[in-house]
Amino acid sequence: MTSTVTFVRENFRFLLPGILLSFLSSFGQTFFIALFAGEIRTEFGLSHGDWSGIYLIGTTASAVIMVWAGVLTDHFRVRILGAIILVGLAAACLAMANLSAVWMLPFVILALRFTGQGMLSHIAAVAMARWFVATRGRALAISALGFAIGQALLPLGVVAVKDIVDWHRLWVGGAVVSLLGIPILWALLAQERTPRAAAKANESFGMNNRHWHRKDALGNGLFWFIMPALLGPPAFNTAFFFHQVHFAEIKGWTHFDLVALYPMFTVVSTAAMLISGWLLDRLGTARLLPYYQLPMVVSFLAFAGIQSLWGGAIGLIAMALASGANATLITAFWAEFYGTKNIGGIKALAAAVVVFGSAVGPAIIGYLIDFGVGIELQFVGIALYFLVACGLVWVAMARYAPTLPKRAPKT
């Protein structure tokens, strides 16, 4: 197998756009938006439930749009579609910087979530899954480093300067950075292949040696068995970061104490991404999927029961292990089990589920907080959810993995 260093050197021009788009998606990711939750709630007099409900409306709307918009990755080049979405993301950041009424919030959240978390993440993942076959795992892992870089740098940077720089101006900065990404993307992909040409050149089949269409995937039992595992990380990881300010308060920590742990989360998730990518190329997704979310059980039990910052560290390390693996395994799963020809359309469904999950999770926890159900008790229930999800994936892999094409042995 080609060494990772050689692989990166030979494919740098196609890997870097994935890293770039993943990083720039940060401005529409919950971990970034949630950094301003306190200011937004104070400015508009919102409760936890009110803010969560607004987030639910905007994010759910973006999930619905993703079902159709995600298919565009099957028809347009990354440099064209990516540039259009980056302009939209910059406009959304400027809209957040100029909020003047609470009724604007759902629309701004919709724009941020659709362009950032939805489309930029989707474009990067589909490009890697389509352009790389035998090394798909490593390509997805390296591309996902953009998420890790954003999670490591942006929270600490924002919290450190928020007391001296008006929070609205920080969103203007996000718009500027998003626009600066466009010429870089164009330069890297000056000779980009079209999606259809790339698909034909690197075609790989799914279950029963066929390429699946979206309607066939929806009618297949595997899609529904995998759904709880697909929903879990975006719903509950997002909920944790969304309510990070409240979580720090009930633990008796400062917000800065909590975000100071995030670089550790980034280091561990990055290692997990790279290791899972290497394992994926050697073993395939079927052997890894039933087990990779088990650290989530440990994570939320630690968040629930341990009061010291060390408990937060343990929880974040365990979450990072699963999150890093999730960044590579889920995208590779769609390509491996359903084929690459129509992966843009099929993964658009998955992206919509992910975006919807990221809306529902914060809303559930926010409303339960308002109704007096403590977040620590909720975290125990979330741990049980992940345990059940792993069991369902184990059943699904036992049933459907035998229908996959035979993998070539790795040397």
N, C-alpha and C positions, 0 to 999 in steps of 0.2 A: 504494500500500500504506500502511495506517495506520502512522504512526510508532510506534516502540517505546515512547516516553514516553506517547503517547496510549493505546496498547494497554494498558500497565501501569495507567494511571490508570482506564481504563474497566473493567478486569477484575481489579482489585486483590483483591477479596474472594474470587475463585476461584483466583488465583495464590498468594496467601499461604499457604493451607492446604497446597499442594504444597511450598512452601519449608519450612514448619514440620515436616511429616512427614518430609521428606528429611533435615532437620537432626537430628531426634530419632532417626532410624534409626542415627545415629552410634554409639549405645551398643551396638548389635549388629553393627557393622561391624568388620572385621578390624583396620583401622588403629587403632581404639581398644582393642580387646581385647588386641592385640599389645603395647601399651604396658606391660602388666602381665606379659608373658611371663617376664621374669627372676624376678619375685617368685613367680609361680605355680610355675615349674620348681624354684626353690630350696625353696619351702615343702613340696613333695611329692616332691622328689628325682627329677625327670623329666629325661630326655635330650631332645635336639632331636626325635628320632624318636618318643619317648613322647608328648611334648606335641603333636606334629603328628598322631599317631595318634588321640589323644583328640579333637582338633579335627576330624579327618576323620569320626569316628563321629557326633559331635553335629551337625555341619553337614550330613552326608549324610542323617541322619534328618530334619532340617528341610527338605531339598530334597524328600524323598519326600512329606512332609506338604503342601508348597506345591502339588503337582500338584492336590490336591483343594481345599485351603483358598483358593487363588488365585481360584477360580471365584466365591467369595463377593462379589467386587467387581462381578459382573454382577447382583447381587440386593439388595445392601444399600447404604444411603447412606454416604458417606465419614465423616460426623460420627459415625455409630453404630459402624461397623466400626473406624474409626480409634481411637475412644475405648476400645473393648474391647481392641484390640491394645496401646494405650499402657498400660493397666492390666497386661497381661501382661508388657510390657517392664519396667515398674517392679518387678514381682515377680521377674523374672529378675535384675535388677540387685541387688536385696536378697539373692537367693540367692547371687550371686557374692560379695557382701560378707560372707556368713556361711558360707563354705566351711569344712568341718571334716574332710573325708575325700576322697581322690582319686576314689573311686567316684562322687561327686556331680558331678564335672567334666563328663562327657559330657552329663548332663541339663541342667546350667546352660548349657553351650555351645549345646545344642539350643534351649533357650528364648530365649537372646539372639539367635541367628542367625535363628530363625523369626520372632520378633516384630520385630526390628530390621531386619537386612539383607533378610529375606524379605518380610514383609507390609507394613511401613510404606513401603518403597521401591516395592513393587508397587502399593499403593493410590494413592500420589502419581502414579506414572507413568500408570496406567490412567485416573485422573481427568482428567489433562491431555490425554491422547490422545482421550478421549471428549468432553470439554467443548469442545475447540477443533479445528477442521478446517483452514480456510485458514491459520490462524496456529499450527498445531500445533507447528511447530519452535520458535518463540519461546516458547510456553507451556512446553514441555518444558525448554528451556534455562533459563528463569527459575526454574522449579520446582527444577531440579537445583542451583541456587545454594545450597540448604540443605546438600547434600553438601559443597560447597566451603567453606562457612562452618565446618562441623564439622571438616573436615580442617585448616583454617587455625588454628582457635582451640584445639581440644581437645588435640592432641599437645603443643604448647608449654606449655599450661596445666598438663597432668598432669605432664609431666617436670619443670617448674619447681617444683611443690609436693610432689612425691612424696617428697622427702627429709625434709620437715617434717610431712607429713600421712600417717598410715597409709593404705596403698593400699586397704584395705577400706572406709574412710570415703568415698573418692572414688566408689565404686560406690553408696553410699547417696545421694550427691549426684546421681548419674545417675537414680536412682529418683525423687527429688524433682522434678527437671527434667522427666522424662517425664510425671508426673502433672500438673504445671503446664500442660502442653500441651493437656490436655483442655478446660478452660473456654475457652481461646483458640480451639480448633478449633470448638467449639459456637457461639461468638459469631460467627465468620466465616461459618459455613455455616448460619445460622439459617433461611435460605430456600433451602436446597440442593434441587436437582431430584433425582428418583430416577434411578438408573442407566438404567432402561429408557426413561424419558421423555427423558433427555438423549441417549440413543443414537438415538431416533427423530428428535429435533429436529436432530441434527448428523450424520446418517447419511452414511457414505461407503463406497463399494464397493471391493473388492480386485481381484485378478487376474480376468480374464474377466468383469468387471462383476457380481460376486457376493459375497455374504458367506460366508466359509468357516467350517466347523465344525472343532473341534479334531481329530477323527478324520481329516477330509479333509486338514488341514494336515500331519499325521503321514505320510500317504500320498503327499505331494507332494515331489518331488525337491529343491525349493528349500530346504525345511526342513533337509535333511541337508547340503546344500552350505554353508549358512550356519553350521552347527553349530561347526566349528573356530573361526571368528571370534567366535561367541557365547561359546565356552568360554575363549578366550585371555585376555582382560582380567581376568575374575574369578579365573581360575586363577593367573596369573602376576603380575599386579599385587598381588593378595592375598598371594601367596607372598613378594613383595619386602617388603611392609609387615609381614607376619607374622614374617619372619626379620630384621627391621631391626636388632635388637640384635646378632645374630651378624654381619651384614653390616658394621656399623660397626666391630666388633672386628677383623675380618680386614683392614679397610682402615686400621686404626690411628687411627680417629676416636673421639671420645666420642659417646655417644648424643645428647647435647644438640646437638653439632655437626651431626648428621644431621637431627634434627627442626627445627633452625633454618632448614633449607632448605625446609621444607614450606609456609610462606606463599608462597614463590615458586611452588611447585607449584600452590597454590590460585589465585593470580593468573592464571597461564597457562591452567589448566584452565577457569577462569571465562571468560576471553576466548574460548577455543576453543569453549566451550558456546554463548556468545552468537553468535559468528560462524557456527558450524555450524547453529544454529537459524535464523538469517537465510538462509543458503544453502539449507537444507533447504526452507524455504517457497518459495524461488525455483526450485530445481532438482529437488527430490524426492530420495528416498533412493538411487535406482538409480545416479545419477551419482557419488555420494559414497562409497558403501559400499566399493568395491574398493580405495580408496586411503587411507582415514583411519587404518588401523592400521600403515601404513608407518613412522611415527615410533617405534613400538614396537621395530622392528628397531634403529634408532639408539640407543634408550634402553638396551636390554639389552647391546648391544655396548659402550656407554660404561661401564655398571656393571661389565662384565667386565674391560675393559682399562685403565681410567684409575684411578690410585691416589689422586689428589688430590681435595679437596672440589669442585674445579671439575668433575671427572669426574662426581661425584654430582649436581652442579647441571645439567650437560648431560643426564644420564640422566633426571632428574626433569622437566626442561622438555619433553623429547621425549615422555615418558610422559604428561605433563599435556595435551599437544596431542591425543593419541589418546583419553585418558580423558575430556576435555571433550566431544569429538565423540561418543564412545560414549554419553554420558549422554542425548543427544538422538536420534541416528540409529537406534539399535537399537529403541527403543520406537516411533518413527515408522515404522520398517520393518514391524512387525507390523500396524499400522493401515493402512498404504498398500497392502501386498501381500495382506492377508487380510481387509480390511474392519473396521469398528468394531463391528458388532452383537454379535459374540462375542469381542471382544478380551480381556475378562477371563479367559476360559477358555484362549484360545490363549496369551496372555502368561504365564499361570500355568505353562505348560510351559516357556517361556523362563526364567521366574524360577527354576523348579526347576533348570534346567540351570546358570544363573548361580550359584545357591547351591551346587550340587554341585561346580562348577568351583572355587569358592572353598574347598571342602574338599580337593579332590584336589591342587591346586597346592602349598599349604604342606606337605601330607603327602609328596608326591614329593620335594620339595627337602629336607625334614627327614630322611627315611630315607636319601637319597643322601649327605647330610652325615655321617650316622652310619656309612655304609659307606665313607667316605673320598673321595667325589667332591666336589671343591671347588665352592663356590657360583658362583665366577666362570666355571668351565668350564660349569656348568649354564646360566648366562645366555647363553652363546654358542648352545647348543642351543635355548633359548627364542627367540632372535632368528630363527633359521632357521624355527622353528614359525610365527611371525607372517608370514614371507615366503610360506610355503606357503598359509596361511590367506587372505591377500590374493589369491593366484592363484585359489583356489577361488571366492571371492566374485566375482571378475571373470568367471569362466566362468558362474556362476549368473545374474548380471545380464544378460549377453549373451543367455542363454536365456530368462529369465522376464520381464524388464522390458518387452518388447514386448506382453505380455498385459495390462498395466495400463490402466485407463481413461485417456483423454486428459486431461492437466492443462490447466486454464484458464491462459491466458497471464498473467504478472504484469506489472504496470505500475508 
